Amino acid sequence: MASLKELKGRINSVKSTQKITKAKQMVAAAKLRKAQSAAEAARPYAARLAEVMGSIASRIVVSENSPKLLAGTGKDAVHLLVVANSDRGLCGAFNSNILKAARLKAQALEAEGKTVLFYLVGRKGRAVIRREYPNAILAQFDTTEVREPGYGEAEKIADELVALYEAGKFDVAHLFFSKFRSALLQEPTEQQIIPVPTPKAEAATGGAVVEYEPEEEEILGALLPRYLKTQLFGALLENAASEQGASMTAMDNATRNAGDLISKLTIQYNRSRQAAITTELIEIIAGAEAL
């Protein structure tokens, strides 16, 4: 049985941990509001760009002369999994859920006889992927110096992916990130980004006949890289909001658990202390009676 000194030390230790988790929860809650606003503000732009691209793509026949980002390489032998993780922990199952979705996809592709490569964004997923696929990491993008994800980071990632694609390093690229639903729910999401899947044209022009100048394929040639960057930018914003939501929830649970543990240890401490006092009183009374 633990001594009174040990119990008191454990109580003080858990109280210190509770202060840290409470502070982390408050920081995550403050960051969540800003990250959520940024993610929600980017969604309409991405959706509208997809509609415009779908409208233009529906007017052309995809062929070898079409932009490579749309037409593809004509093969699907090599698949690149772009896995977006965070650089920090203390956010529950946020990173592990994204990694789980990517690993399941990798296993399914390998079962079909495909070659799987990885492009890792963020630090947290590297150890797991390096352990299971030591020779499959094609490239990494370091975000340790990035405080908040921006369009600049999405642009750099897109440029690197396009360069690898044009160099023939892969045929198809899939993006894995966590879509923000609420502070309690973050949904691991997979999205094909290269070649760019043609979005459905959803009455973007209201049924009007639109004449494009210059030609549609020329417009797509300029629009496709921007669309890719927009999708990556949106994924980074969704990830940032999801990370803060998961962190806030995890730290709230940790704070509650610490409170429960403090209550249990306090009860145990008081019982032990009372037992020690009772034992001392019995010894004093027994000694007095012996005299």
Rosetta blueprint (number, residue, H / E / L):
1 M L
2 A L
3 S L
4 L H
5 K H
6 E H
7 L H
8 K H
9 G H
10 R H
11 I H
12 N H
13 S H
14 V H
15 K H
16 S H
17 T H
18 Q H
19 K H
20 I H
21 T H
22 K H
23 A H
24 K H
25 Q H
26 M H
27 V H
28 A H
29 A H
30 A H
31 K H
32 L H
33 R H
34 K H
35 A H
36 Q H
37 S H
38 A H
39 A H
40 E H
41 A H
42 A H
43 R H
44 P H
45 Y H
46 A H
47 A H
48 R H
49 L H
50 A H
51 E H
52 V H
53 M H
54 G H
55 S H
56 I H
57 A H
58 S L
59 R L
60 I L
61 V L
62 V L
63 S L
64 E L
65 N L
66 S L
67 P L
68 K H
69 L H
70 L H
71 A H
72 G L
73 T L
74 G L
75 K L
76 D L
77 A L
78 V E
79 H E
80 L E
81 L E
82 V E
83 V E
84 A E
85 N L
86 S L
87 D L
88 R L
89 G L
90 L L
91 C L
92 G L
93 A L
94 F H
95 N H
96 S H
97 N H
98 I H
99 L H
100 K H
101 A H
102 A H
103 R H
104 L H
105 K H
106 A H
107 Q H
108 A H
109 L H
110 E H
111 A H
112 E L
113 G L
114 K L
115 T E
116 V E
117 L E
118 F E
119 Y E
120 L E
121 V E
122 G L
123 R L
124 K L
125 G L
126 R H
127 A H
128 V H
129 I H
130 R H
131 R H
132 E H
133 Y L
134 P L
135 N L
136 A L
137 I E
138 L E
139 A E
140 Q E
141 F E
142 D L
143 T L
144 T L
145 E L
146 V L
147 R L
148 E L
149 P L
150 G L
151 Y H
152 G H
153 E H
154 A H
155 E H
156 K H
157 I H
158 A H
159 D H
160 E H
161 L H
162 V H
163 A H
164 L H
165 Y H
166 E H
167 A L
168 G L
169 K L
170 F L
171 D L
172 V E
173 A E
174 H E
175 L E
176 F E
177 F E
178 S E
179 K E
180 F E
181 R L
182 S L
183 A L
184 L L
185 L L
186 Q E
187 E E
188 P E
189 T E
190 E E
191 Q E
192 Q E
193 I E
194 I E
195 P L
196 V L
197 P L
198 T L
199 P L
200 K L
201 A L
202 E L
203 A L
204 A L
205 T L
206 G L
207 G L
208 A L
209 V L
210 V L
211 E L
212 Y L
213 E L
214 P L
215 E L
216 E H
217 E H
218 E H
219 I H
220 L H
221 G H
222 A H
223 L H
224 L H
225 P H
226 R H
227 Y H
228 L H
229 K H
230 T H
231 Q H
232 L H
233 F H
234 G H
235 A H
236 L H
237 L H
238 E H
239 N H
240 A H
241 A H
242 S H
243 E H
244 Q H
245 G H
246 A H
247 S H
248 M H
249 T H
250 A H
251 M H
252 D H
253 N H
254 A H
255 T H
256 R H
257 N H
258 A H
259 G H
260 D H
261 L H
262 I H
263 S H
264 K H
265 L H
266 T H
267 I H
268 Q H
269 Y H
270 N H
271 R H
272 S H
273 R H
274 Q H
275 A H
276 A H
277 I H
278 T H
279 T H
280 E H
281 L H
282 I H
283 E H
284 I H
285 I H
286 A H
287 G H
288 A H
289 E H
290 A H
291 L L
